[in-house]
Amino acid sequence: MRSTRHVIGTLALITALGAGLTACGPEEDKASDGSAGATAAAKPSQGAKGGDHAGHGGDKGGKDGGDGENDCGKPPTLPAGIKMIEVGLHRDISVVEAFNAVPKCTPNDWIYHGDGGTPKGYKLPADIKAELSTGSGSHKKVTREELSKHIDACLRNDYSQIKEPFSCHGNVYEVTLNAKGDEIRTMSERWSV
C-alpha cells in the first residue's frame, strides 16, 4: 500500500510541477497599445513574432539566428544622436577603428555586437568625455589616456592590464559624434554580462 501511495504522490507532484511550469511563461502586455516607442531595454515578454529586422544582423522575430530559442521581443532603438560601436582596432591614442554595433538577441536579453561590415575610423580628441563601466549601470570618468590603455588591453585580451573596478565587456561603446561624424565627442563603455 505504501508504494501505491508513493507512486500516486509522485505523479501528483509531477502534475503540479508541470502545471506550475506552464504558468511561468511570459505574459503578453495587455495594457500596451503599441504606441509607446521601443526602449533600449526591451522586455522579453513583448514577444515579437515573425519578420526580418533589417540592419540588425538578420535576426528574425526577435530570435537569435544561432539556436532559435531566444525571444527578446522588439530590438531596442537608440535615442537620436547616440550610436553604438564595437572597437576593432586601436593603433594610436587619437584614433580608433570601429564597426557599427547592432542589437543581437541572447538568452539574457539584447546585447550589441559589431555588424561585421567595414570598420570606420574615428578621431578621439584630447578633450573627449569618456567613461568606463564599473558594473551594471555604473561608470567612472576617465581621461583619453586611460581610455586608450583600456581599449588596447581589452583588444589584446591582456587582462593583467585591467585593474579594478574595470573589466572588459566586448569592446562595445555608446558614443556621440561631431557634426561631420568623424570625431567621437563622448564615449561610454557598454556593460554586459
Secondary structure, 3 states (H helix, E strand, C coil): CHHHHHHHHHHHHHHHHHHHHHHCCCCCCCCCCCCCCCCCCCCHHHCCCCCECCCCCCCECCECCCCCCCCCCCCCCCCCCCEEEEEEEEEECCEEEEEEEEEEEECCEEEEEECCCCCEEEECCCCCEEEEEEECCEEEEECHHHHHHHHHHHHCCCHHHCCCCCCCCCCEEEEEECCCCCEEEEEEECCCC
